[in-house]
Amino acid sequence: MHKYLRAVGFSDPMNALDRLNLIDDIKSKSSHRAQASLPERENELLTEYRMDLAGGCGLSMAGTFDEENDFMSGEIEPFLIPEGVTSMEEVFVEERIDNRSFAGVCDDMRIGTTLIFRLLNAVDYLRFSRFEDLPCPGTSVCLSALSVEGTVVLPLKKTPYEKQLIKSRARRRKKLLEDARDGDEQAMQTITMEDMDTYSDLLSKIDEDDILTLVDSFFMPTGAECDIYYILGEILSCRQVRNPYTLDRIHILTVRIGGIEFPIAINDKDLYGSPEPGRRFKGVIWLQGTILFPGTL
C-alpha cells in the first residue's frame, strides 16, 4: 500500500536514502511504540512504531528484532487516526499473509456489506487475544480511510420530508437485514423483491439521468484488495493540514455513508473540486480501523 503515502503528503517517489532516513525518524521520533508476542511464536515480538505528522495523519512501521537485535521492518505505511466510534457490531480479525499485519472484519447492517479494514492497533489485538476470543461483547470499531483519487460532487436537493423518508427507509432496511441475518425467510424475500424493484427503477431512468442524480450514496468493494472500496458520501466537515516533510496540503474530510461516519485523508493534488460541508465525496479509499476492546478508552 505504498501508493497511499500520497494521501499523507508524500506525493513524490522516495529514493533509497530518503526511505532510510524516514525509517530512522519513525523509530527515533515515534509517539507510540508497542510490542506483543506473535501467535504460535512466543519468543518473537511484533514491534510497532508510529510517528505523527499532522492532523491525525502519520506513518507506521511494524517488524521484529533478529538475534543480533537488528530491527527487521516491513513497509512504511501511512495511517489516519479515527475520530470516533463507527460501529458497535461484532468484529473478527484475520491474520494477513505477511504475518505482521491483520484485517478486521465487521458486518454493519447500515451499509449492507461486510466491512474489511486494515487493523491499526495490531499489538492491542495480540495482547487481548491471549485471554479472550472475538467476537466479544462491548467491542467497538473506529474507522478511517486514505484516498489517492477523489472528486467533489454537488449534493442532491431534498425536502425535509424526503430527508425524513430516507431515514425511515434506512431504519427499516437495517431491521430487515438484521432479521435476514438471523434466518428470517420473509425478511430475505422482502429484501430481494425491494432490490429487484430498485434495480428496475434505475434501469428505466439511467438513459435520461446521470447516475449521481439517482443515487445519493454507495459503498462498494473494488479491485483485488479486500479493504479497497469505491464510495460516494456526504461531506460533514473538512479541514486542511500540511505534511512537515514535503509541505503538501492534505484534506481531512468527515464523510457519512448510509448512517456511518468516518474521516478520509487525501492529498490536495489528488482531489478534484472544492470540498465543503453538504457536498459529496466520490472516490476510491483504503479502509483502516482501530478496535476498542472492553476496558480500553
C-alpha positions in Angstrom: 0.0 0.0 0.0 3.0 2.3 -0.6 1.0 4.3 -3.1 -1.2 5.6 -0.3 1.8 7.5 1.1 0.5 10.2 -1.3 -2.6 10.6 0.9 -0.5 11.8 3.9 1.6 14.1 1.7 4.4 12.1 0.2 3.4 12.6 -3.4 6.9 12.3 -4.9 8.7 8.9 -5.1 11.3 8.3 -2.4 14.8 7.1 -3.2 16.6 4.6 -1.0 18.4 7.2 1.1 15.1 9.1 1.8 13.5 5.9 2.8 16.3 5.0 5.2 16.2 8.5 6.7 12.4 8.2 7.1 12.8 4.8 8.8 15.2 6.4 11.3 12.8 9.2 12.0 9.9 6.9 12.6 12.0 5.0 15.2 13.5 8.0 16.9 10.5 10.3 16.8 7.8 7.8 17.3 4.9 8.9 19.5 3.8 5.3 20.0 5.8 2.1 20.4 4.2 -1.2 21.4 5.2 -4.9 21.5 3.4 -8.2 21.7 4.1 -11.9 21.0 3.1 -13.2 17.7 0.7 -16.2 17.6 2.5 -19.6 18.0 5.8 -17.7 18.2 6.1 -16.7 21.8 9.8 -15.8 21.5 9.2 -13.4 18.6 7.8 -10.0 19.4 5.9 -7.8 16.9 7.0 -4.2 17.4 5.0 -1.2 16.2 6.4 2.3 15.7 4.1 5.2 14.9 5.1 8.7 14.1 2.6 11.6 13.9 2.8 14.0 11.0 -0.2 16.4 11.3 -3.9 16.3 12.0 -4.1 12.6 12.9 -2.1 11.6 9.8 1.2 9.7 10.3 3.5 6.8 9.4 3.8 3.4 11.0 6.2 0.6 10.7 5.9 -3.0 12.1 8.6 -5.6 12.4 10.6 -7.9 14.6 14.1 -7.9 16.0 16.6 -10.6 14.9 19.1 -12.5 17.0 21.6 -9.6 16.7 18.9 -7.1 17.9 18.6 -5.5 14.4 15.1 -4.4 13.6 13.6 -6.3 10.6 10.9 -3.9 9.3 8.2 -4.3 6.8 6.9 -1.5 4.6 6.4 2.1 5.8 2.6 2.5 6.0 0.5 5.7 6.2 -2.4 6.0 8.6 -5.1 8.3 9.7 -6.3 8.0 13.3 -10.1 7.5 13.5 -12.1 10.3 15.2 -14.8 8.3 16.9 -16.7 5.1 17.2 -18.1 4.0 13.8 -19.7 0.6 14.6 -20.8 -1.5 17.6 -21.3 -4.6 15.5 -19.4 -7.9 16.0 -15.9 -7.8 14.7 -13.4 -10.5 13.8 -9.7 -10.4 13.0 -7.8 -12.3 10.3 -4.0 -12.5 10.0 -2.6 -11.3 6.7 -0.1 -13.3 4.6 2.9 -11.2 5.7 2.3 -12.2 9.4 2.9 -8.6 10.5 -0.5 -7.1 9.8 -4.1 -8.0 10.4 -7.5 -7.3 8.9 -10.6 -6.5 10.8 -14.0 -7.9 9.5 -17.3 -6.3 10.6 -20.9 -6.7 9.3 -22.7 -3.4 9.6 -26.3 -3.5 8.6 -26.4 0.2 7.9 -24.1 -0.3 4.9 -25.4 -3.7 3.9 -22.0 -5.1 3.2 -19.1 -6.6 5.1 -16.5 -4.0 6.1 -12.9 -5.3 5.8 -10.3 -2.9 7.1 -6.5 -2.8 7.9 -6.2 -3.1 11.6 -4.2 -0.2 13.0 -3.7 -1.5 16.6 -2.5 -5.0 15.9 -0.5 -5.1 19.2 -3.6 -4.3 21.2 -5.3 -7.2 19.4 -2.5 -9.7 20.1 -2.5 -8.8 23.8 -6.3 -9.1 24.0 -6.4 -12.4 22.0 -4.2 -14.1 24.6 -7.1 -14.1 27.1 -10.3 -13.5 25.0 -11.7 -14.5 21.6 -13.6 -12.4 19.2 -16.4 -11.5 18.8 -16.6 -10.1 22.3 -19.5 -8.1 23.9 -18.5 -4.4 24.4 -16.2 -4.3 21.4 -16.4 -1.3 19.0 -14.8 -0.3 15.8 -13.4 3.1 14.8 -12.8 3.6 11.1 -10.8 5.9 8.9 -9.6 5.9 5.3 -6.9 7.1 2.9 -7.6 8.1 -0.7 -5.4 8.9 -3.8 -8.3 9.7 -6.2 -11.4 11.7 -5.3 -13.9 14.1 -6.7 -16.2 16.6 -5.0 -19.8 16.1 -6.2 -22.7 18.5 -5.7 -25.5 17.4 -3.3 -28.9 16.2 -4.3 -31.7 18.6 -3.4 -34.0 17.1 -0.8 -37.0 18.5 1.1 -37.3 18.0 4.8 -40.0 15.3 4.2 -37.7 13.5 1.7 -34.8 13.5 4.3 -37.1 12.0 6.9 -38.4 9.4 4.5 -34.8 8.4 3.7 -34.0 8.0 7.4 -37.2 5.9 7.9 -36.4 3.6 5.0 -32.8 3.2 6.2 -34.0 2.1 9.7 -36.5 -0.3 8.1 -33.9 -1.8 5.8 -31.4 -2.2 8.6 -34.0 -4.1 10.6 -34.8 -6.4 7.6 -31.1 -7.1 7.1 -30.7 -8.0 10.8 -33.7 -10.3 10.6 -32.4 -11.9 7.4 -29.0 -12.5 9.0 -30.8 -14.3 11.8 -32.5 -16.6 9.3 -35.9 -14.9 8.8 -37.0 -16.1 5.3 -39.7 -13.5 5.0 -37.2 -10.7 5.5 -34.9 -12.3 2.9 -37.7 -12.3 0.4 -38.7 -8.7 1.1 -35.1 -7.5 0.7 -34.8 -9.4 -2.6 -38.0 -8.0 -4.0 -37.1 -4.5 -3.0 -33.7 -4.7 -4.5 -35.2 -6.0 -7.8 -37.7 -3.1 -7.8 -34.9 -0.6 -7.2 -32.8 -2.1 -10.0 -35.7 -2.0 -12.4 -36.4 1.6 -11.4 -32.8 2.6 -12.0 -32.8 0.9 -15.4 -35.8 2.9 -16.5 -34.1 6.2 -15.6 -30.5 5.7 -16.4 -30.8 6.5 -20.1 -32.1 10.0 -19.3 -30.5 10.9 -16.0 -27.0 10.8 -14.6 -26.4 8.1 -12.0 -25.2 10.7 -9.5 -28.6 12.3 -9.6 -30.3 9.0 -8.9 -28.0 7.6 -6.2 -27.3 9.6 -3.0 -24.5 7.4 -1.7 -22.9 4.0 -2.1 -20.2 1.8 -0.6 -18.8 -0.9 -2.9 -15.8 -3.2 -2.7 -13.5 -2.7 -5.7 -10.3 -4.3 -7.1 -8.4 -7.3 -5.9 -7.6 -5.9 -2.4 -10.4 -6.7 0.1 -10.0 -3.4 2.0 -10.3 -1.1 -1.0 -13.7 0.5 -1.6 -15.4 2.8 -4.1 -17.6 5.2 -2.2 -20.0 8.2 -2.5 -21.0 10.0 0.6 -21.9 13.3 2.1 -19.2 15.6 3.4 -20.0 16.6 7.0 -16.8 18.6 7.7 -13.4 19.4 6.1 -10.1 20.8 7.3 -6.5 21.1 5.9 -3.1 20.2 7.4 0.4 20.2 5.9 3.0 17.4 5.8 6.0 18.9 7.6 8.4 17.0 5.3 7.0 17.9 1.9 4.7 20.8 2.8 1.9 19.0 0.7 -1.6 20.0 1.7 -3.8 17.2 3.0 -7.6 17.4 3.1 -9.2 15.6 6.0 -12.9 15.1 5.2 -15.5 13.6 7.5 -17.9 11.6 5.3 -21.3 10.0 6.0 -22.5 7.0 4.1 -25.6 5.0 5.0 -25.5 6.1 8.6 -21.8 5.5 9.3 -19.3 8.4 9.6 -15.5 8.3 9.3 -12.6 10.6 8.2 -10.8 10.4 4.9 -7.3 11.9 4.2 -6.5 12.8 0.6 -3.7 14.9 -0.9 -4.8 18.2 -2.4 -3.1 17.1 -5.7 -5.5 14.1 -5.9 -8.8 15.8 -5.1 -10.8 17.3 -7.9 -13.1 20.1 -6.8 -13.5 22.2 -3.6 -14.8 20.2 -0.6 -17.4 21.9 1.6 -19.9 20.5 4.1 -23.1 19.4 2.3 -21.3 18.4 -0.9 -20.4 14.8 -1.6 -17.1 12.9 -2.0 -16.7 10.3 -4.6 -13.6 8.2 -4.8 -11.6 5.1 -4.0 -10.5 4.6 -0.4 -8.2 2.2 1.6 -10.2 1.5 4.7 -8.4 1.4 8.1 -9.6 0.9 11.6 -9.0 0.5 15.3 -10.7 -1.9 17.5 -11.6 -0.7 21.0 -11.6 -3.7 23.3 -13.6 -3.9 26.5 -11.8 -2.0 29.3 -9.9 0.4 26.9 -10.6 4.1 26.4 
